[in-house]
């Protein structure tokens, strides 16, 4: 495997993972922003801001290690139940994050994509998302996929509705519905399933994230809160991934 020497990692660190396959697609549940803020005697917004800044550092590190796609679970379909003040702050932060970090994404050849039902987001946020997607559309080194207003059950529900409609309209026959076809109707159809799921803050659940797609992913749990998760911690997660024997349903 050829991996570009990184300004984040030493040549020795890059070489330490060169002996085995790198996960092409990593999914991340970046949990712990609010707990980190509480420990710092700071507001929840400061915690989410620290988490957003860390997201860019991790995507740069992932690119330097040869990862091609990182999907971050930013805002779930269940997060609408949070206090309205916090939701408003998160939407404001998302818009500001995209505007501020777009030049950095372009400089690092990072293409922005989203999954989830973004059509229900505030109009200004939708506009900024589309502008950032367009501005980074030529980037080819790594895809930064933000799961916004995303839920695994909602993803499957929307996919099944589209399949049903195509069957009714004669575009599909029941006999053509296979696992591969269903996967093609999911939000992640452009990238395939993640090989590795990383969850911070020590929680031992997947929280309605990529339910179909994580069927055979290796799961890596760390007690670190998301703002504390560093490029070296990402390197450790990939090293752990490389030690595991991926059976993919076999015995």
N, C-alpha and C positions, 0 to 999 in steps of 0.2 A: 504494500500500500504506500502511495506517495502522499505525503502531507506537507503543506507549506510550513516552513519554520515561522513560528509565531512570535510576536512581540509580547504576548501574555505568558507563554510557556517557554521554558528552556528547551534546547534541542534534546536533552536527555529525557525530559518529560514527554515530549512528542514521541520519542523512540520507544518509551515504555509501553505504548499501546499499539505500536506498529506491527506487532507479531500476530494480531488477531483482527477479525472484522470489527469495524466501527459501526455502531447502530446508525442506520441511514436516517431514521425518523425517531425523534425522542419526544415524548409527551411529558409535560410538567404541570403539576398542581402546586403553584407557588403560594403555599399556605403559611400564615403566621405574621402577616403585616401588622394586624391590630395588636397581637400579643407583643410584638417587638416594640411598637409604639408605647404600649402601657409600661413596659420595662424601662423605657427611656423617659417616662413621664411626659410623653408627647401626645399630640392629638392623633386620632385614627388617620386623618388626612396625611400627616407626616409619615406614618407608617406605610400607607399606600404609595406615597411619593418615593420613599426609599426603595420600596419593592419595584416600582416602575424603573427607577434608575438602574437597579440591579439586573433587571430583565435585559437591558441593552448590553451590559457587561457579559452576561451569560451567553447571549446569542453570538457575540463576537468570539468568545472562547469556543463555542460549539463549532463555528465556522472554521476556526484555526485547527480544530481537531479532526475535521473532515466530515462532520455531520451535515446533512443536506436539508433537513427540515426539523424545526422545533415548534411544537404546538403548545401554547400556554393557555391554561384555563383561567381567564381573567374575570368573567362575570357570568354566573350561571342563571338559568331560568328561575331558580329558587331565590336568587339574590334580590329580586324585586321586593321580597318581604322585609328587607332591612329598613331602618329608619329613612324617611325620604331625604333628610338632610345628608345622610351618608351617600345615598344613591346620587344625589345632585353633585356632591363632591367628587365621586368616582367618575361621573360623566365629564365633569369639568377637567379632571386630571387626565382622562383618556384623550380628550381633545388637545390639551396642552402638550401632553407627552408626544403625540403624533406630530404636531407642528414643530416642536423643539427638536425631536430626534430624527426627523426626516432627512436632513442633510447628512447626519451620521450614518443612517441606514444606507444611503446612496454611496457614501465613501467606503463603506464596508461591503458593498455589493449584496445587500440584504433586501430581499423582495418581501413586501408586506402582503399578506392574505388574511382573510377572516373566515370563520365558520360560525354557524348559529344564525338566528333570526334577527339580523341587524336592522330590518325594516321597522322595528318597533322602537328603535333608539331615537333620542331627540334629533331633529332635522340637522342642527349644526354639527352634531357628532357624526351623523351619516355622511355629511358633506366632507368633513375632514378625513374620514376613513377613505372615501372614494378618491379624494385628491392625493392622499398618501399612496394608495394602491397604484394610481396612475404614475405618480412621480417615481416610484421604485420598480415599475413594471419591467424595465430593462435589466435589472440586477439578476445575477445568475448564480452567485456563490452559495447562498442559503436562503430558504424561505422561513420567514417569521410569521407563523400562523396564530392569530389571536382568536380564541374562542370567546365570543361576546354574545350574551343572551343565548348561551348554548346549554343544552341538556341532552344526554345520551338518549333518553326516552323520546324527547321531542324530535331529535334527529331521525330516529327510527320511525316515528309516527309520520313525519313529513315524507320520508322515503316511501313508506307503504302506501300513503295516499297517492303519490305520483305514480307508483307502480299500478295501483288500482285504476287510476284514470287512464293510463296507457293501455291497460287490458280492455277497459270499456270502449275506448276509441279505436281498438283494433291494431294498435301499435305493438302489442305484446300478446302472446298466448300463455295460458297458465303453465304449460309445460316448459316454457322458456325461463321461468323464475327459478334461479339457482342462487347459491350463496354469492357467487361472483357477480351476478346481475344485481342483487340487493346491495352489495358493496359499492357498485357503480352509481347508485342513487343516493348514497350517503354524502354528507358534507365533505368528507375527507377523500373523495374518490380520486382527486388529482395526485395524492401522495402515497396512498396505501397505508397499511396499519403500522403504528409505532412498534418498534422492537423493544423499547425501554420506556417505562413510566417512572418518573422521579416525583416523589411527594415529600415536601418539607414539613416541618413542625411535628413529626412523629405520629400523625394520624394514620390509622390503619384501614383506610377505606378509599374507594375511588369516586365517591360523591357524584354519581350520575354523569361521569365523564367518559365519553368514547366507549360506551358499553359493548358495542359490537366489536369495535376495532382493537380493544385491549385483551381480547380473548386469549392470546398466546404471548402477550408482552411480559418481559421480565419486570418485576416491580422492585424498586429501590426506595426504601424509606429512610429518611434522616431526621434526627431530632432538631436539627438546625432550623431556625425560623428563616423565612425566605430572604429578608434583607441581609442575613448572615451567610447565605449560601454563595460560595466564591467559585471562581474558575477552577481552583484546585479541587474543590468538592465535586464539581462536574467531572473532572478527570478521574477522581476516585470512583464515581458512579460508573463510568465507562469501564474502568479496570475491573470492577465487580461484575459488570455485565459480561466481560470477556472470559471470566472464570466459570461462568455457568454453562451447563450443557442444555442447549435449547432442544426440547423434545417435540414441540409443536403438536402435542396431542398423542405422541407415541409413548410406549412404555419404556 
